[in-house]
Amino acid sequence: MFRSFKFGFLKNMNNHYIYCLEEVADVEAANNSIILPALENLALHYGITNVYKTCDSIETFEESLSTLLYEDKHFKDYAIIYLVVKGKSNQINIGNYYFSFEEIAELFEGKLNDKIVHFSNLFQLDLEEETFQYFLDVTGAKAISGYSNRVPILSTILDNLFFSIYEEDDDMFSAVETLFEKQYALCKSLGFRLYY
């Protein structure tokens, strides 16, 4: 599934684009994604252009990333790569295949300059310095962000707030500081992390 949302009601200050890739049970079946309404909200209320894609196997995951990297004419405009996938430590799990951070880094080698890779809280982001530094060095990414705690709610509310703050304030450190000021308890309970 591929969807793109762009509304012209608000003038973007920084015109960040978000690319969201969500793992689903079956890409051919209709799914009731909780992410789609959140992305529509970002486009409608904050003017943030975003692209939504699904994957259900390692093949569709790699195919989606390949299309993003080599065929998407707006790739340079994406500020955030938003991954809604399961996993923990330094491995994501897609279609019962485990993918290490090192393998993901190699897929994105040298392609993520000035981009933030953000994980929803379906993935427990708790990386050692060697792992995140390798990822940043190989990909050129500005940062990796996400959540370290397993909690029974999806992080979309906090994700959207982070994305909208970052849209208004292009400084990621200032954006994270503002995020904590606005939703300290939620940031702490979800274990928001930023690796840079």
ABEGO torsion letter per residue (X at the ends): XBBBBBBAABBBAAGBBBBBBBBBABAABBBBBAAAAAAAAAAAAAGBBBBBBBBABAAAAAAAAAAAAAABAAAAABABBBBBBBEBEABBBBGGBBBBAAAAAAAABGAABGBBBBBBAABBBBBBAAAAAAAAAAAGBABBBEBABBBABBAAAAAAAAAAAAAABABAAAAAAAAAAABAAAAAAAGBBBBX
